[in-house]
């Protein structure tokens, strides 16, 4: 079957074009935000991978680096995940009691595709693609979007399913205080599918799903371990774009997949600290920059906040890039009051616009450079003042 590129808007799925493509070819789903950007251009330079499995498709991702990667999703993996969730009575109730499901996340991403389209379709529930919903029974959304709705005092849903970052507990408490709004957080990635879930108000740890085999890899000098897993939802093949074309990467069924997530496991569940490449040693403690962003989101300050590492003579320190209307002094005062000392940034840089990649994700490389330049500039000012 031939592979074909598709800019996968919500209309693409809701019109039935996705199902039509699956019958005759293998669609490669591209986020519409890529159109006309530097992320789209390389997709037309090399022959597309040939997929030999019917009813399969690829999801294009780029992560925080902007390097395109195709994750090959075979229908067996998708069907396994749909069947698992739709057989759970609590999930059935959540969907079937809703007049309609309001979806705030793109359907071209795995989380949106499953929870905002395929699962409700299997349960016979009406889907409404609405980037700015008001009230209702069930939202498929994210923590930042739910926070924005909360701060703008919009009418909120009775239930929300979220994914994408560790949901801030203070935000969950604020939502509960508004009237018992319940939140279910799904933990997973494009490659893995769902790994676990939690109620952020009641559970600090993710409950790993039955049927998923896990082991935890220790690294020298670290108290945290890396989560590795086998799963019926796991995609075993992906294609990474290199200078000479698409390079196939395969995980044998007998091998465990390394999630690149660090944390610790106990009988209570998996405590996620953050991604391995987003953890630094600050003031003698290992700190997750992802966790800092989640904690700041839970404080309810307006604007976006991106945490990055800055190289210092004595190691790494924390930089914070903000689009808040608050001054850096006001932000620092709030953070010193609410966060542990190990999570306090050494430099805060305010700007109305957050540098973004064409896929809409924060451009961490550019943000890191801007924060590093700001830190070094302030250090030089201090030296000149001392002299």
DRENDO-1510 file (C-alpha; in Angstrom, 1 decimal, always signed):
<recs>
REC; n; res; u; v; w
REC; 1; UNK; +0.0; +0.0; +0.0 .
REC; 2; UNK; +1.2; +3.5; -0.8 .
REC; 3; UNK; +2.0; +6.0; +1.9 .
REC; 4; UNK; +0.4; +9.5; +1.6 .
REC; 5; UNK; +0.9; +12.7; +3.5 .
REC; 6; UNK; -2.2; +14.2; +5.1 .
REC; 7; UNK; -2.5; +17.5; +6.9 .
REC; 8; UNK; -4.8; +16.1; +9.5 .
REC; 9; UNK; -7.3; +18.8; +10.6 .
REC; 10; UNK; -10.2; +17.9; +12.8 .
REC; 11; UNK; -12.4; +18.0; +9.7 .
REC; 12; UNK; -10.2; +15.3; +8.1 .
REC; 13; UNK; -11.3; +12.9; +10.8 .
REC; 14; UNK; -14.9; +14.1; +11.4 .
REC; 15; UNK; -15.7; +13.9; +7.6 .
REC; 16; UNK; -14.7; +10.2; +7.4 .
REC; 17; UNK; -11.6; +10.8; +5.2 .
REC; 18; UNK; -9.3; +9.1; +7.8 .
REC; 19; UNK; -11.3; +5.8; +7.5 .
REC; 20; UNK; -11.3; +6.1; +3.7 .
REC; 21; UNK; -7.5; +6.5; +3.6 .
REC; 22; UNK; -7.0; +3.5; +5.9 .
REC; 23; UNK; -8.9; +1.3; +3.4 .
REC; 24; UNK; -6.8; +2.1; +0.4 .
REC; 25; UNK; -3.5; +3.5; +1.6 .
REC; 26; UNK; -1.4; +4.3; +4.6 .
REC; 27; UNK; -1.9; +7.9; +5.7 .
REC; 28; UNK; +0.9; +9.9; +7.4 .
REC; 29; UNK; -0.7; +12.3; +9.7 .
REC; 30; UNK; +0.8; +15.8; +9.8 .
REC; 31; UNK; -0.1; +18.5; +12.3 .
REC; 32; UNK; -1.7; +21.4; +10.2 .
REC; 33; UNK; +0.6; +23.8; +12.1 .
REC; 34; UNK; +3.5; +22.3; +10.1 .
REC; 35; UNK; +2.1; +23.5; +6.8 .
REC; 36; UNK; +4.4; +26.0; +5.0 .
REC; 37; UNK; +7.0; +25.8; +7.8 .
REC; 38; UNK; +10.6; +24.4; +7.8 .
REC; 39; UNK; +9.1; +21.2; +9.3 .
REC; 40; UNK; +7.1; +20.5; +6.2 .
REC; 41; UNK; +9.8; +21.1; +3.6 .
REC; 42; UNK; +12.0; +18.0; +4.3 .
REC; 43; UNK; +8.9; +15.7; +4.0 .
REC; 44; UNK; +8.9; +16.2; +0.2 .
REC; 45; UNK; +12.6; +15.6; -0.3 .
REC; 46; UNK; +12.8; +11.8; +0.2 .
REC; 47; UNK; +10.7; +8.8; -0.7 .
REC; 48; UNK; +8.2; +8.0; +2.0 .
REC; 49; UNK; +8.5; +4.7; +3.9 .
REC; 50; UNK; +6.5; +1.8; +2.5 .
REC; 51; UNK; +4.2; +0.3; +5.2 .
REC; 52; UNK; +3.3; -3.4; +4.7 .
REC; 53; UNK; +0.5; -3.6; +7.2 .
REC; 54; UNK; -3.1; -2.8; +6.2 .
REC; 55; UNK; -5.1; -0.3; +8.2 .
REC; 56; UNK; -1.9; +1.2; +9.6 .
REC; 57; UNK; -0.7; +4.8; +9.6 .
REC; 58; UNK; +2.1; +7.1; +10.8 .
REC; 59; UNK; +1.9; +10.0; +13.2 .
REC; 60; UNK; +4.6; +12.7; +12.6 .
REC; 61; UNK; +6.1; +14.1; +15.7 .
REC; 62; UNK; +9.1; +16.4; +16.3 .
REC; 63; UNK; +9.4; +16.7; +20.1 .
REC; 64; UNK; +11.3; +19.7; +21.4 .
REC; 65; UNK; +14.1; +19.4; +18.8 .
REC; 66; UNK; +12.1; +20.0; +15.6 .
REC; 67; UNK; +13.6; +16.8; +14.0 .
REC; 68; UNK; +10.7; +15.0; +12.2 .
REC; 69; UNK; +10.0; +11.4; +13.3 .
REC; 70; UNK; +7.3; +9.1; +12.0 .
REC; 71; UNK; +5.8; +6.7; +14.5 .
REC; 72; UNK; +4.1; +3.7; +12.8 .
REC; 73; UNK; +0.9; +2.8; +14.4 .
REC; 74; UNK; -0.5; -0.6; +13.4 .
REC; 75; UNK; -4.2; -1.1; +13.9 .
REC; 76; UNK; -3.8; -4.0; +16.3 .
REC; 77; UNK; -2.0; -1.6; +18.7 .
REC; 78; UNK; -4.8; +1.0; +18.3 .
REC; 79; UNK; -7.6; -1.6; +18.6 .
REC; 80; UNK; -6.0; -3.0; +21.8 .
REC; 81; UNK; -6.0; +0.4; +23.4 .
REC; 82; UNK; -9.6; +1.3; +22.3 .
REC; 83; UNK; -10.9; -2.1; +23.6 .
REC; 84; UNK; -9.1; -1.7; +26.9 .
REC; 85; UNK; -10.5; +1.7; +27.7 .
REC; 86; UNK; -14.1; +1.2; +26.4 .
REC; 87; UNK; -14.5; -1.9; +28.5 .
REC; 88; UNK; -13.8; -0.1; +31.7 .
REC; 89; UNK; -17.2; +0.8; +33.4 .
REC; 90; UNK; -15.9; +4.2; +34.7 .
REC; 91; UNK; -14.8; +5.2; +31.2 .
REC; 92; UNK; -18.0; +4.0; +29.6 .
REC; 93; UNK; -20.0; +6.1; +32.2 .
REC; 94; UNK; -17.8; +9.1; +31.7 .
REC; 95; UNK; -18.5; +9.2; +28.0 .
REC; 96; UNK; -22.1; +7.8; +27.7 .
REC; 97; UNK; -23.4; +10.2; +30.4 .
REC; 98; UNK; -22.1; +13.2; +28.4 .
REC; 99; UNK; -24.4; +14.8; +25.9 .
REC; 100; UNK; -21.3; +15.5; +23.8 .
REC; 101; UNK; -17.5; +15.4; +24.1 .
REC; 102; UNK; -15.8; +18.7; +23.6 .
REC; 103; UNK; -12.3; +18.3; +22.3 .
REC; 104; UNK; -9.6; +21.0; +22.8 .
REC; 105; UNK; -6.6; +19.1; +21.6 .
REC; 106; UNK; -5.6; +18.3; +18.0 .
REC; 107; UNK; -6.9; +14.9; +16.7 .
REC; 108; UNK; -3.7; +14.5; +14.6 .
REC; 109; UNK; -1.9; +13.6; +17.9 .
REC; 110; UNK; -2.3; +10.1; +19.4 .
REC; 111; UNK; -3.9; +11.4; +22.7 .
REC; 112; UNK; -6.5; +13.5; +20.7 .
REC; 113; UNK; -7.1; +10.8; +18.1 .
REC; 114; UNK; -7.9; +8.1; +20.8 .
REC; 115; UNK; -9.7; +10.1; +23.4 .
REC; 116; UNK; -11.3; +12.8; +21.2 .
REC; 117; UNK; -12.3; +10.6; +18.3 .
REC; 118; UNK; -11.9; +6.8; +18.3 .
REC; 119; UNK; -13.0; +6.0; +21.8 .
REC; 120; UNK; -16.1; +8.3; +21.7 .
REC; 121; UNK; -16.9; +6.9; +18.3 .
REC; 122; UNK; -16.8; +3.3; +19.6 .
REC; 123; UNK; -19.1; +4.3; +22.4 .
REC; 124; UNK; -21.5; +6.2; +20.1 .
REC; 125; UNK; -20.9; +9.6; +21.6 .
REC; 126; UNK; -21.1; +12.9; +19.7 .
REC; 127; UNK; -17.8; +14.7; +19.3 .
REC; 128; UNK; -17.5; +18.4; +19.0 .
REC; 129; UNK; -14.2; +20.0; +18.0 .
REC; 130; UNK; -14.2; +23.2; +20.1 .
REC; 131; UNK; -11.0; +25.0; +20.9 .
REC; 132; UNK; -12.8; +27.3; +23.4 .
REC; 133; UNK; -15.6; +25.2; +25.0 .
REC; 134; UNK; -17.9; +26.6; +27.7 .
REC; 135; UNK; -19.1; +24.2; +30.3 .
REC; 136; UNK; -20.5; +20.8; +29.3 .
REC; 137; UNK; -20.1; +17.3; +30.7 .
REC; 138; UNK; -16.7; +16.2; +29.4 .
REC; 139; UNK; -13.6; +17.9; +27.9 .
REC; 140; UNK; -10.6; +16.3; +26.3 .
REC; 141; UNK; -8.0; +18.9; +27.1 .
REC; 142; UNK; -4.7; +19.7; +28.7 .
REC; 143; UNK; -3.5; +21.2; +31.9 .
REC; 144; UNK; -2.5; +24.6; +30.4 .
REC; 145; UNK; -5.9; +24.9; +28.5 .
REC; 146; UNK; -7.8; +24.0; +31.6 .
REC; 147; UNK; -5.8; +26.6; +33.6 .
REC; 148; UNK; -6.6; +29.3; +31.1 .
REC; 149; UNK; -10.3; +28.5; +31.2 .
REC; 150; UNK; -10.2; +28.6; +35.0 .
REC; 151; UNK; -8.4; +31.9; +35.1 .
REC; 152; UNK; -10.8; +33.5; +32.6 .
REC; 153; UNK; -13.7; +32.3; +34.8 .
REC; 154; UNK; -15.3; +30.4; +32.0 .
REC; 155; UNK; -17.9; +27.8; +32.7 .
REC; 156; UNK; -16.0; +24.6; +33.3 .
REC; 157; UNK; -16.9; +21.0; +32.6 .
REC; 158; UNK; -18.0; +18.4; +35.1 .
REC; 159; UNK; -15.2; +16.0; +34.0 .
REC; 160; UNK; -11.9; +16.5; +32.1 .
REC; 161; UNK; -9.4; +14.0; +30.6 .
REC; 162; UNK; -5.9; +15.5; +30.3 .
REC; 163; UNK; -2.5; +14.4; +29.1 .
REC; 164; UNK; +0.8; +15.9; +28.1 .
REC; 165; UNK; +2.4; +17.1; +31.4 .
REC; 166; UNK; +2.1; +16.2; +35.1 .
REC; 167; UNK; -1.1; +17.9; +36.2 .
REC; 168; UNK; -0.6; +20.4; +39.0 .
REC; 169; UNK; -2.2; +19.3; +42.3 .
REC; 170; UNK; -3.1; +22.9; +43.3 .
REC; 171; UNK; -5.0; +23.3; +40.1 .
REC; 172; UNK; -6.9; +20.1; +40.8 .
REC; 173; UNK; -7.8; +21.4; +44.3 .
REC; 174; UNK; -9.0; +24.7; +42.8 .
REC; 175; UNK; -11.2; +22.9; +40.3 .
REC; 176; UNK; -12.6; +20.7; +43.1 .
REC; 177; UNK; -13.4; +23.8; +45.2 .
REC; 178; UNK; -15.4; +25.3; +42.3 .
REC; 179; UNK; -17.8; +22.4; +42.3 .
REC; 180; UNK; -16.4; +18.9; +42.3 .
REC; 181; UNK; -14.8; +19.0; +38.8 .
REC; 182; UNK; -13.0; +15.6; +38.4 .
REC; 183; UNK; -9.8; +15.2; +36.3 .
REC; 184; UNK; -8.4; +12.0; +34.9 .
REC; 185; UNK; -4.8; +12.2; +33.8 .
REC; 186; UNK; -3.4; +9.8; +31.1 .
REC; 187; UNK; +0.3; +9.1; +31.1 .
REC; 188; UNK; +2.0; +8.0; +27.9 .
REC; 189; UNK; +3.6; +9.1; +24.6 .
REC; 190; UNK; +3.1; +8.6; +20.9 .
REC; 191; UNK; +5.4; +5.5; +20.8 .
REC; 192; UNK; +4.0; +3.9; +24.0 .
REC; 193; UNK; +0.3; +4.6; +24.0 .
REC; 194; UNK; -1.2; +4.8; +27.5 .
REC; 195; UNK; +1.1; +3.5; +30.3 .
REC; 196; UNK; -0.9; +4.6; +33.3 .
REC; 197; UNK; -3.4; +7.1; +34.7 .
REC; 198; UNK; -4.2; +8.9; +38.0 .
REC; 199; UNK; -6.5; +11.3; +39.7 .
REC; 200; UNK; -4.2; +14.2; +40.4 .
REC; 201; UNK; -6.3; +15.3; +43.4 .
REC; 202; UNK; -6.0; +11.9; +45.2 .
REC; 203; UNK; -3.0; +10.2; +43.7 .
REC; 204; UNK; +0.6; +11.4; +43.6 .
REC; 205; UNK; +1.6; +8.3; +41.6 .
REC; 206; UNK; +0.4; +6.9; +38.3 .
REC; 207; UNK; -1.3; +3.5; +38.3 .
REC; 208; UNK; +0.4; +1.4; +35.7 .
REC; 209; UNK; -2.2; -0.4; +33.5 .
REC; 210; UNK; -2.7; -4.2; +33.8 .
REC; 211; UNK; -1.0; -6.1; +31.0 .
REC; 212; UNK; +2.0; -3.7; +30.8 .
REC; 213; UNK; +5.3; -5.3; +31.8 .
REC; 214; UNK; +7.7; -2.8; +33.4 .
REC; 215; UNK; +11.2; -2.8; +34.8 .
REC; 216; UNK; +13.2; +0.0; +36.2 .
REC; 217; UNK; +16.8; +0.7; +35.2 .
REC; 218; UNK; +19.1; +2.3; +37.7 .
REC; 219; UNK; +21.9; +4.6; +36.7 .
REC; 220; UNK; +25.1; +5.2; +38.7 .
REC; 221; UNK; +24.9; +8.1; +41.1 .
REC; 222; UNK; +21.1; +8.5; +40.7 .
REC; 223; UNK; +18.4; +7.7; +43.2 .
REC; 224; UNK; +15.7; +7.7; +40.4 .
REC; 225; UNK; +15.2; +4.9; +37.9 .
REC; 226; UNK; +14.2; +4.9; +34.2 .
REC; 227; UNK; +10.9; +3.3; +33.3 .
REC; 228; UNK; +11.1; +0.6; +30.7 .
REC; 229; UNK; +8.1; -1.3; +29.4 .
REC; 230; UNK; +6.4; -3.8; +27.1 .
REC; 231; UNK; +2.9; -3.2; +26.1 .
REC; 232; UNK; +0.2; -4.4; +23.6 .
REC; 233; UNK; -0.2; -0.6; +22.8 .
REC; 234; UNK; +3.5; -0.1; +22.0 .
REC; 235; UNK; +4.7; +0.8; +18.5 .
REC; 236; UNK; +7.7; -1.2; +17.5 .
REC; 237; UNK; +8.7; +0.8; +14.4 .
REC; 238; UNK; +9.5; +4.4; +13.7 .
REC; 239; UNK; +11.3; +6.4; +11.0 .
REC; 240; UNK; +13.7; +9.2; +11.9 .
REC; 241; UNK; +14.6; +11.8; +9.2 .
REC; 242; UNK; +18.3; +11.9; +8.6 .
REC; 243; UNK; +20.4; +13.7; +6.0 .
REC; 244; UNK; +20.1; +10.8; +3.6 .
REC; 245; UNK; +16.4; +10.1; +4.2 .
REC; 246; UNK; +14.1; +8.2; +6.5 .
REC; 247; UNK; +16.0; +5.8; +8.8 .
REC; 248; UNK; +13.9; +2.9; +10.2 .
REC; 249; UNK; +14.3; +2.2; +13.9 .
REC; 250; UNK; +12.8; -1.1; +15.3 .
REC; 251; UNK; +12.2; -2.4; +18.8 .
REC; 252; UNK; +12.1; -6.2; +18.8 .
REC; 253; UNK; +9.0; -7.6; +20.6 .
REC; 254; UNK; +11.2; -9.4; +23.1 .
REC; 255; UNK; +12.9; -6.1; +24.2 .
REC; 256; UNK; +11.8; -3.5; +26.7 .
REC; 257; UNK; +11.2; +0.1; +25.4 .
REC; 258; UNK; +13.0; +2.8; +27.3 .
REC; 259; UNK; +10.6; +5.7; +28.0 .
REC; 260; UNK; +13.4; +8.2; +28.9 .
REC; 261; UNK; +11.3; +9.0; +32.0 .
REC; 262; UNK; +12.8; +9.1; +35.4 .
REC; 263; UNK; +11.1; +8.5; +38.8 .
REC; 264; UNK; +10.6; +5.8; +41.3 .
REC; 265; UNK; +8.2; +2.9; +41.7 .
REC; 266; UNK; +6.5; +1.5; +44.8 .
REC; 267; UNK; +3.5; -0.6; +45.5 .
REC; 268; UNK; +1.5; +2.7; +45.4 .
REC; 269; UNK; +2.5; +3.3; +41.8 .
REC; 270; UNK; +4.9; +5.1; +39.5 .
REC; 271; UNK; +6.1; +8.6; +40.7 .
REC; 272; UNK; +7.1; +10.5; +37.6 .
REC; 273; UNK; +9.9; +13.0; +38.2 .
REC; 274; UNK; +10.3; +14.0; +34.5 .
REC; 275; UNK; +12.1; +13.3; +31.3 .
REC; 276; UNK; +15.8; +12.3; +31.6 .
REC; 277; UNK; +17.0; +15.1; +29.4 .
REC; 278; UNK; +15.1; +17.6; +31.5 .
REC; 279; UNK; +16.6; +16.8; +34.9 .
REC; 280; UNK; +19.6; +18.8; +36.3 .
REC; 281; UNK; +21.5; +18.9; +39.5 .
REC; 282; UNK; +20.8; +22.2; +41.2 .
REC; 283; UNK; +22.0; +23.2; +44.6 .
REC; 284; UNK; +23.1; +19.6; +45.2 .
REC; 285; UNK; +19.6; +18.2; +44.4 .
REC; 286; UNK; +18.3; +16.5; +41.2 .
REC; 287; UNK; +15.6; +18.7; +39.9 .
REC; 288; UNK; +13.1; +18.1; +37.1 .
REC; 289; UNK; +12.5; +21.2; +34.9 .
REC; 290; UNK; +9.2; +19.6; +33.8 .
REC; 291; UNK; +8.1; +19.4; +37.4 .
REC; 292; UNK; +9.0; +23.1; +38.0 .
REC; 293; UNK; +6.8; +24.1; +35.0 .
REC; 294; UNK; +4.0; +22.0; +36.4 .
REC; 295; UNK; +4.3; +23.6; +39.9 .
REC; 296; UNK; +4.4; +27.1; +38.5 .
REC; 297; UNK; +1.3; +26.4; +36.4 .
REC; 298; UNK; -0.5; +25.3; +39.6 .
REC; 299; UNK; +0.2; +28.7; +41.2 .
REC; 300; UNK; -2.3; +30.3; +38.8 .
REC; 301; UNK; -0.1; +33.2; +37.5 .
REC; 302; UNK; -1.1; +34.5; +34.1 .
REC; 303; UNK; +1.2; +33.8; +31.1 .
REC; 304; UNK; +3.4; +30.9; +30.1 .
REC; 305; UNK; +6.5; +29.8; +32.0 .
REC; 306; UNK; +9.3; +27.8; +30.5 .
REC; 307; UNK; +12.1; +26.4; +32.7 .
REC; 308; UNK; +15.6; +25.7; +31.1 .
REC; 309; UNK; +19.1; +24.8; +32.3 .
REC; 310; UNK; +21.9; +27.3; +32.3 .
REC; 311; UNK; +25.5; +26.3; +32.4 .
REC; 312; UNK; +27.4; +27.9; +35.4 .
REC; 313; UNK; +30.9; +27.7; +36.6 .
REC; 314; UNK; +29.8; +25.5; +39.5 .
REC; 315; UNK; +27.3; +23.4; +37.5 .
REC; 316; UNK; +23.8; +24.0; +36.2 .
REC; 317; UNK; +21.3; +26.6; +37.4 .
REC; 318; UNK; +17.7; +27.2; +36.6 .
REC; 319; UNK; +16.5; +29.9; +34.1 .
REC; 320; UNK; +12.9; +30.9; +33.7 .
REC; 321; UNK; +11.4; +32.4; +30.6 .
REC; 322; UNK; +8.0; +34.1; +31.1 .
REC; 323; UNK; +5.3; +35.9; +29.1 .
REC; 324; UNK; +3.7; +37.1; +32.3 .
REC; 325; UNK; +2.7; +40.7; +32.9 .
REC; 326; UNK; +4.3; +40.5; +36.3 .
REC; 327; UNK; +7.9; +41.8; +36.7 .
REC; 328; UNK; +10.7; +39.4; +37.3 .
REC; 329; UNK; +10.9; +40.7; +40.9 .
REC; 330; UNK; +7.2; +40.0; +41.5 .
REC; 331; UNK; +7.5; +36.5; +40.0 .
REC; 332; UNK; +10.6; +35.7; +42.1 .
REC; 333; UNK; +8.8; +36.8; +45.2 .
REC; 334; UNK; +5.9; +34.5; +44.5 .
REC; 335; UNK; +8.1; +31.5; +43.7 .
REC; 336; UNK; +10.3; +32.0; +46.8 .
REC; 337; UNK; +7.1; +31.8; +48.9 .
REC; 338; UNK; +5.6; +28.8; +47.2 .
REC; 339; UNK; +8.4; +26.6; +45.8 .
REC; 340; UNK; +11.3; +24.8; +47.5 .
REC; 341; UNK; +14.7; +26.5; +47.4 .
REC; 342; UNK; +16.0; +23.9; +44.9 .
REC; 343; UNK; +13.3; +25.0; +42.4 .
REC; 344; UNK; +13.9; +28.7; +42.5 .
REC; 345; UNK; +15.4; +30.1; +39.2 .
REC; 346; UNK; +18.6; +32.2; +39.3 .
REC; 347; UNK; +17.5; +34.3; +36.4 .
REC; 348; UNK; +14.0; +35.3; +35.1 .
REC; 349; UNK; +13.6; +36.7; +31.6 .
REC; 350; UNK; +10.2; +38.3; +30.7 .
REC; 351; UNK; +9.0; +38.7; +27.1 .
REC; 352; UNK; +5.5; +39.0; +25.7 .
REC; 353; UNK; +6.1; +36.2; +23.2 .
REC; 354; UNK; +7.4; +32.7; +24.0 .
REC; 355; UNK; +9.8; +31.4; +21.2 .
REC; 356; UNK; +8.0; +28.5; +19.6 .
REC; 357; UNK; +8.9; +25.8; +17.0 .
REC; 358; UNK; +6.7; +25.5; +13.9 .
REC; 359; UNK; +4.8; +22.7; +15.7 .
REC; 360; UNK; +3.7; +25.1; +18.4 .
REC; 361; UNK; +6.0; +23.7; +21.1 .
REC; 362; UNK; +8.4; +25.8; +23.0 .
REC; 363; UNK; +11.7; +26.3; +21.3 .
REC; 364; UNK; +13.9; +25.2; +24.2 .
REC; 365; UNK; +17.2; +25.9; +22.4 .
REC; 366; UNK; +16.4; +29.5; +21.7 .
REC; 367; UNK; +14.9; +30.0; +25.1 .
REC; 368; UNK; +18.0; +28.5; +26.8 .
REC; 369; UNK; +20.3; +30.8; +24.8 .
REC; 370; UNK; +18.2; +33.9; +25.7 .
REC; 371; UNK; +18.2; +33.0; +29.4 .
REC; 372; UNK; +21.9; +32.2; +29.3 .
REC; 373; UNK; +22.7; +35.6; +27.7 .
REC; 374; UNK; +20.6; +37.4; +30.3 .
REC; 375; UNK; +22.3; +35.5; +33.2 .
REC; 376; UNK; +25.8; +36.3; +31.8 .
REC; 377; UNK; +24.9; +39.9; +31.3 .
REC; 378; UNK; +23.8; +40.3; +34.9 .
REC; 379; UNK; +26.9; +38.4; +36.1 .
REC; 380; UNK; +29.1; +40.9; +34.2 .
REC; 381; UNK; +27.1; +43.8; +35.6 .
REC; 382; UNK; +27.8; +42.5; +39.1 .
REC; 383; UNK; +31.5; +42.1; +38.4 .
REC; 384; UNK; +31.8; +45.7; +37.0 .
REC; 385; UNK; +29.9; +47.1; +40.0 .
REC; 386; UNK; +32.3; +45.2; +42.4 .
REC; 387; UNK; +35.4; +46.5; +40.5 .
</recs>
